[in-house]
Amino acid sequence: GETVSVDELFSRIVEADMNVTFTGGDPMLHPEGFIVLATMIKQKTDKTIWCYTGYLFEDLLQHSLRRKLLELCDVLVDGRYVEAERDLSLHFRGSRNQRIINVQKSLQGTLQLEEV
């Protein structure tokens, strides 16, 4: 509910004893600021970055800025939330069509879906 600079947000992230999640509004709609923040996180911490997006992994690879942000993430939960696919038994996602992807392994070749 407040506006903060990337530097201030990074400072808060460093102080927190937890990993980082980029989510809602879709971070991939405005990747520029997230790229700056994710780069700082990767260069200066050992925190894991999760990203939630309505885009599919395969589509993110086709867009230069979105791909750059994707490359800085560790785990991607992709696909739009679909009410008809809602499943409360799922971990870390809201609907069955969404996938949990190990980004770094997937960028090396075959898509690596995470078992949760």
Secondary structure, 3 states (H helix, E strand, C coil): CCCCCHHHHHHHHHHCCCCEEECCCCHHHCHHHHHHHHHHHHHHCCCCEEEECCCCHHHHCCCHHHHHHHHHCCEEEECCCCHHHECCCCCCCCECCCEEEEHHHHHCCCCCECCC
